[in-house]
């Protein structure tokens, strides 16, 4: 409701309800239904996807510093998007940008799935993800450096910052199948994530197939994060911050953290978007910048606390 009420011109609850129903002032109805509603729904979807993926990755890797971008899917989706800008695919069709981003995410997912099937160690998977992410970032920088004109470069940079503005219901519907499929896979992996708290040997003793569990979580993360990046650009720190905010309230069982992380991630991103659109600046601040400003200090505090813990 805050996402629908707050904007350049604030509206009351009654105006929003009438706008959603298509009654009342036609201008208010158009703004609420065609501008603010898709933006709020997309914030809910993307926030839920990133929060859920973050909780799943931290459970899989048994590392409180893990986050969805660690496996390189986010960076690869960003690479696919800037390639679409570079070659004009993004302007040729409305589906060019998200499809290119999903192709980048999908290629990385296939590579990670192949690695997960060939290894039994989590460290190899982490290092592979870091290497893929670094390569994707380097290639993205190369594409930016070779941008055909200043306008294309500006579009690439603004998209990489992450934003929910100028989106439509088409984008809301585009991410929905990926969110549902990825969410179902994560929930199915909940028992295996709980078993991993006993260590890999303990999980195998309980009958957990570690290769299958890793492949399931990686595929789910790719669907969730790849779908999110495909329509909004890179929005960081939601998947890192949200599980830590909720863990003291739900305990340390990864399965109990999954659904609350999705709900809290949705709420946090919509509120961050409200902050982004209401800051008193000449140009609207990108929501990815807001989440980075909030998440980076949190990450630093978390690292310092982790280092102070006894071995």
Secondary structure, 3 states (H helix, E strand, C coil): CHHHHCCCCCCCHHHHHHHHHCCCCHHHHHHHHHHHHHHHHHHHHHHHHHHHHHHHHHHHHCCCCCCHHHHCHHHHHHHHHHHHHHCCHHHHCCCHHHHHHHHHHHHHHHHHHHHHHHCCCHHHHHHHHHHHHHHHHHHHHHHHHCCCCHHHHHHHHHHHHCCCCCCCHHHHHHHHHHHHHHHHHHHHCHHHHHHHCCCHHHHHHCCCCHHHHHHHHHHHHHHHHHHHHHHHCCCCCHHHHHHHHHHHHHCCCHHHHHHHHHHHHHHHHHHHHHHHHHCCCCCCCCHHHHHHHHHHHHHHHHHHHHHHCCC
